[in-house]
Amino acid sequence: MSRVKRSDKRRIKRKKYLSFTKGFFGFKKNLYRYAREAMDRALSFSYRDRRRRKRDFRKLWIARINAATRLHGMNYASFMGGMKKAGIDLNRKMLAEIAVHDPEAFRGLVDRARQV
């Protein structure tokens, strides 16, 4: 079998892993084997959680809108249905911001949704 001469490749590869895991706890920051496992795990979690974050924020916005509409004697589903029938195209993020920061404007939206 022929001899493999790696030159700088091995060191460069290992330094890349160890620089990524800088700040990790225990052996995961300074031993290559554990650093590689920790890096793979961290990257897979970050990929998964970038998608999960979108779900979590949508749930938060819906909860805020629901709480605000119940203060005005309406529930979330009928409010959103009324908004759609009234032709008001505001996304949930903006509706939640209005509900939190400008209750009077949100009351107007609830009244418009109720009229339709």
N, C-alpha and C positions, 0 to 999 in steps of 0.2 A: 504494500500500500504506500502511496506517495505521502510525503510529509507536507503538512499544511503550514505555511508561514503567513500569519495573520497581520503582521506589522501593527499599525495603529488602530485597526478596525475594532478589535475587541475592547481596547481601552476607551475608545470614543463611544462605543455602544453602551458600555457600563456606566460611563460618566453621564450619559444622557438619562439613564434610569435614575441614578443617584441624585442628579440635580433636580429631577422632577419630584422625588420623594423627600426633598429637603424640608424639614419641619415636621415630618411624620414622627411617631412615637416609637421608641425602642429600636430593635434591629431593623425595622422597616426603612429606616433612613440611611443606614450605612452598610448593610450587607446586601449584596447584589440579588441573591435568590429571593429574599423576603421583599426587597424593594421592587423587584419585577412583579411579584404577586400583588403587592399593594397597589402598584401603578395600574395594573390591568383591572383590578377591582374598582379603583377610584374612577377610572375612565368609563367603565361600564355603568357605574352608578350615576356619573354626571350625564351620560347619554340618556339614561332612563329618566332621570329627574328633570331634565330640560322639558320633557314631554309632560311629566307629572305636574310641573309648576303651572302649566297652562290650565290643567284641570282644576287645580287647587284655587287658582285665582277666579276662575269661572264660578266655582261653588261659593266662594266668598262674596262675589258680586251678587249672586242670586239670593244669598241669605240676607244681605243688606237691603236689597230691593224689596224682598218679602217683608222684612221687619218694618220698613218705611210705609209700605202699602197697607199693612195691617193697622198702623196708627191712624190711617184714614178710612178704615172700615172696608177694606178690600183685600183680596188675596193675590198672590203673585200671578197665578195662571190667568185669572180674569183680567188683571191689569195688563199683562203682556198681550193677551188677545185683543183687548180694547185698543192698545197702542197700535197693533198691526192693522186693525180695522180703521183707525183714525188716520193711518198713513204716516205716523210719526216713526221715522227710522233713526232711533238712537240705540247704540249697542249697550250691552249690560254694564260695561265698564263706565261709560258716561252716565248712565242712569244711576249707578251706585254712587258716583262722585256727586251728582246733583242731590241725591237723597241725603248724603252726609253733610255737604257744605252749603246747600241752599234749599232748606225745607219748603219755603214758600213756592219756589218754582216747581218743586216736586209735587206739591199740592195741586198746582195748576195742571200738571201732567195727569195726575190721578183723576181730576175732574173731567179732563178731556177724554180719558179712557173710559170713564163711567158713562158719559153722554152717548157714546157710540153704541 
